[in-house]
Each structure stands twice: as structure tokens, then as C-alpha cells.
């Protein structure tokens, strides 16, 4: 299990819900933590790479980047 951190351009609760919904549907993703104030998303993944997760986050229409 690897922990990844992303910066995501979220401006409201709807944004964070959309990101959470996308990540929650992915197999092997757990411990999703979204901080709207700092615009960060942290999650654990058993089988997806940071790039795979980033691609799925970007499907919400939000600009995002990998932090760690």
C-alpha cells in the first residue's frame, strides 16, 4: 500500500465530493482524506500508480498535480 498526495484545484464542497466519488470507485483505493482549505487530497492505493490516480482525479474537470 502506497500513500499519495495531490494538489487539486477545489473551491467548494461539491468539488471535494466529486473527487471523493471518483476515487472511492477505484479498486484498491482507501483512506481518502480531502482538505478543501489546503486543496490537498491524500489517499492510499494498493495497485494504482500516482499517475493513474491523477488521471482519474482530472476526470472531474479539476486541475491537479502530484505532490508525493
PyMOL commands that place a pseudoatom at each C-alpha (Angstrom):
pseudoatom trace, name=CA, resn=UNK, resi=1, chain=A, elem=C, hetatm=0, pos=[0.000, 0.000, 0.000]
pseudoatom trace, name=CA, resn=UNK, resi=2, chain=A, elem=C, hetatm=0, pos=[1.370, 3.378, -1.026]
pseudoatom trace, name=CA, resn=UNK, resi=3, chain=A, elem=C, hetatm=0, pos=[0.186, 6.784, 0.179]
pseudoatom trace, name=CA, resn=UNK, resi=4, chain=A, elem=C, hetatm=0, pos=[-0.120, 9.547, -2.420]
pseudoatom trace, name=CA, resn=UNK, resi=5, chain=A, elem=C, hetatm=0, pos=[-0.734, 13.273, -2.047]
pseudoatom trace, name=CA, resn=UNK, resi=6, chain=A, elem=C, hetatm=0, pos=[-2.207, 15.551, -4.707]
pseudoatom trace, name=CA, resn=UNK, resi=7, chain=A, elem=C, hetatm=0, pos=[-2.890, 19.267, -5.049]
pseudoatom trace, name=CA, resn=UNK, resi=8, chain=A, elem=C, hetatm=0, pos=[-6.361, 19.665, -6.541]
pseudoatom trace, name=CA, resn=UNK, resi=9, chain=A, elem=C, hetatm=0, pos=[-7.998, 22.957, -7.542]
pseudoatom trace, name=CA, resn=UNK, resi=10, chain=A, elem=C, hetatm=0, pos=[-11.139, 22.546, -5.423]
pseudoatom trace, name=CA, resn=UNK, resi=11, chain=A, elem=C, hetatm=0, pos=[-13.236, 25.562, -4.479]
pseudoatom trace, name=CA, resn=UNK, resi=12, chain=A, elem=C, hetatm=0, pos=[-16.319, 24.095, -2.805]
pseudoatom trace, name=CA, resn=UNK, resi=13, chain=A, elem=C, hetatm=0, pos=[-17.841, 21.082, -1.124]
pseudoatom trace, name=CA, resn=UNK, resi=14, chain=A, elem=C, hetatm=0, pos=[-19.181, 19.888, -4.455]
pseudoatom trace, name=CA, resn=UNK, resi=15, chain=A, elem=C, hetatm=0, pos=[-15.645, 19.754, -5.810]
pseudoatom trace, name=CA, resn=UNK, resi=16, chain=A, elem=C, hetatm=0, pos=[-14.406, 17.649, -2.925]
pseudoatom trace, name=CA, resn=UNK, resi=17, chain=A, elem=C, hetatm=0, pos=[-17.428, 15.334, -3.202]
pseudoatom trace, name=CA, resn=UNK, resi=18, chain=A, elem=C, hetatm=0, pos=[-16.739, 14.803, -6.906]
pseudoatom trace, name=CA, resn=UNK, resi=19, chain=A, elem=C, hetatm=0, pos=[-13.098, 13.913, -6.247]
pseudoatom trace, name=CA, resn=UNK, resi=20, chain=A, elem=C, hetatm=0, pos=[-14.078, 11.622, -3.387]
pseudoatom trace, name=CA, resn=UNK, resi=21, chain=A, elem=C, hetatm=0, pos=[-16.691, 9.888, -5.556]
pseudoatom trace, name=CA, resn=UNK, resi=22, chain=A, elem=C, hetatm=0, pos=[-14.196, 9.196, -8.351]
pseudoatom trace, name=CA, resn=UNK, resi=23, chain=A, elem=C, hetatm=0, pos=[-11.514, 7.854, -6.012]
pseudoatom trace, name=CA, resn=UNK, resi=24, chain=A, elem=C, hetatm=0, pos=[-13.982, 5.785, -3.973]
pseudoatom trace, name=CA, resn=UNK, resi=25, chain=A, elem=C, hetatm=0, pos=[-14.991, 3.835, -7.085]
pseudoatom trace, name=CA, resn=UNK, resi=26, chain=A, elem=C, hetatm=0, pos=[-11.428, 2.682, -7.799]
pseudoatom trace, name=CA, resn=UNK, resi=27, chain=A, elem=C, hetatm=0, pos=[-10.386, -0.781, -6.638]
pseudoatom trace, name=CA, resn=UNK, resi=28, chain=A, elem=C, hetatm=0, pos=[-7.617, -0.716, -4.055]
pseudoatom trace, name=CA, resn=UNK, resi=29, chain=A, elem=C, hetatm=0, pos=[-8.027, 2.943, -3.058]
pseudoatom trace, name=CA, resn=UNK, resi=30, chain=A, elem=C, hetatm=0, pos=[-8.647, 3.630, 0.630]
pseudoatom trace, name=CA, resn=UNK, resi=31, chain=A, elem=C, hetatm=0, pos=[-8.163, 6.185, 3.415]
pseudoatom trace, name=CA, resn=UNK, resi=32, chain=A, elem=C, hetatm=0, pos=[-9.196, 9.115, 1.232]
pseudoatom trace, name=CA, resn=UNK, resi=33, chain=A, elem=C, hetatm=0, pos=[-8.634, 12.407, 3.045]
pseudoatom trace, name=CA, resn=UNK, resi=34, chain=A, elem=C, hetatm=0, pos=[-9.642, 15.663, 1.392]
pseudoatom trace, name=CA, resn=UNK, resi=35, chain=A, elem=C, hetatm=0, pos=[-8.720, 19.060, 2.837]
pseudoatom trace, name=CA, resn=UNK, resi=36, chain=A, elem=C, hetatm=0, pos=[-10.620, 21.765, 0.994]
pseudoatom trace, name=CA, resn=UNK, resi=37, chain=A, elem=C, hetatm=0, pos=[-8.797, 24.581, 2.828]
pseudoatom trace, name=CA, resn=UNK, resi=38, chain=A, elem=C, hetatm=0, pos=[-5.363, 23.440, 1.620]
pseudoatom trace, name=CA, resn=UNK, resi=39, chain=A, elem=C, hetatm=0, pos=[-6.708, 21.913, -1.620]
pseudoatom trace, name=CA, resn=UNK, resi=40, chain=A, elem=C, hetatm=0, pos=[-4.990, 18.603, -0.925]
pseudoatom trace, name=CA, resn=UNK, resi=41, chain=A, elem=C, hetatm=0, pos=[-6.095, 15.023, -1.392]
pseudoatom trace, name=CA, resn=UNK, resi=42, chain=A, elem=C, hetatm=0, pos=[-4.313, 12.134, 0.319]
pseudoatom trace, name=CA, resn=UNK, resi=43, chain=A, elem=C, hetatm=0, pos=[-5.164, 8.502, -0.324]
pseudoatom trace, name=CA, resn=UNK, resi=44, chain=A, elem=C, hetatm=0, pos=[-3.705, 5.023, -0.165]
pseudoatom trace, name=CA, resn=UNK, resi=45, chain=A, elem=C, hetatm=0, pos=[-3.577, 2.750, -3.178]
pseudoatom trace, name=CA, resn=UNK, resi=46, chain=A, elem=C, hetatm=0, pos=[-2.751, -0.927, -3.309]
pseudoatom trace, name=CA, resn=UNK, resi=47, chain=A, elem=C, hetatm=0, pos=[-2.486, -1.276, -7.069]
pseudoatom trace, name=CA, resn=UNK, resi=48, chain=A, elem=C, hetatm=0, pos=[-2.754, 2.082, -8.869]
pseudoatom trace, name=CA, resn=UNK, resi=49, chain=A, elem=C, hetatm=0, pos=[0.127, 4.450, -9.566]
pseudoatom trace, name=CA, resn=UNK, resi=50, chain=A, elem=C, hetatm=0, pos=[0.127, 8.151, -8.751]
pseudoatom trace, name=CA, resn=UNK, resi=51, chain=A, elem=C, hetatm=0, pos=[-0.348, 8.876, -12.456]
pseudoatom trace, name=CA, resn=UNK, resi=52, chain=A, elem=C, hetatm=0, pos=[-3.386, 6.557, -12.629]
pseudoatom trace, name=CA, resn=UNK, resi=53, chain=A, elem=C, hetatm=0, pos=[-4.947, 8.308, -9.645]
pseudoatom trace, name=CA, resn=UNK, resi=54, chain=A, elem=C, hetatm=0, pos=[-4.134, 11.743, -11.082]
pseudoatom trace, name=CA, resn=UNK, resi=55, chain=A, elem=C, hetatm=0, pos=[-5.801, 10.844, -14.381]
pseudoatom trace, name=CA, resn=UNK, resi=56, chain=A, elem=C, hetatm=0, pos=[-8.965, 9.823, -12.529]
pseudoatom trace, name=CA, resn=UNK, resi=57, chain=A, elem=C, hetatm=0, pos=[-8.971, 12.991, -10.398]
pseudoatom trace, name=CA, resn=UNK, resi=58, chain=A, elem=C, hetatm=0, pos=[-8.625, 15.088, -13.556]
pseudoatom trace, name=CA, resn=UNK, resi=59, chain=A, elem=C, hetatm=0, pos=[-11.724, 13.380, -14.988]
pseudoatom trace, name=CA, resn=UNK, resi=60, chain=A, elem=C, hetatm=0, pos=[-13.711, 15.541, -12.539]
pseudoatom trace, name=CA, resn=UNK, resi=61, chain=A, elem=C, hetatm=0, pos=[-12.593, 18.582, -14.539]
pseudoatom trace, name=CA, resn=UNK, resi=62, chain=A, elem=C, hetatm=0, pos=[-10.311, 19.819, -11.770]
pseudoatom trace, name=CA, resn=UNK, resi=63, chain=A, elem=C, hetatm=0, pos=[-6.698, 20.814, -12.307]
pseudoatom trace, name=CA, resn=UNK, resi=64, chain=A, elem=C, hetatm=0, pos=[-4.500, 18.553, -10.216]
pseudoatom trace, name=CA, resn=UNK, resi=65, chain=A, elem=C, hetatm=0, pos=[-0.859, 17.676, -9.665]
pseudoatom trace, name=CA, resn=UNK, resi=66, chain=A, elem=C, hetatm=0, pos=[1.095, 15.010, -7.820]
pseudoatom trace, name=CA, resn=UNK, resi=67, chain=A, elem=C, hetatm=0, pos=[2.829, 16.189, -4.634]
pseudoatom trace, name=CA, resn=UNK, resi=68, chain=A, elem=C, hetatm=0, pos=[4.180, 12.903, -3.317]
for i in range(1, 68): cmd.bond("trace and resi %d" % i, "trace and resi %d" % (i + 1))
show_as sticks, trace
zoom trace
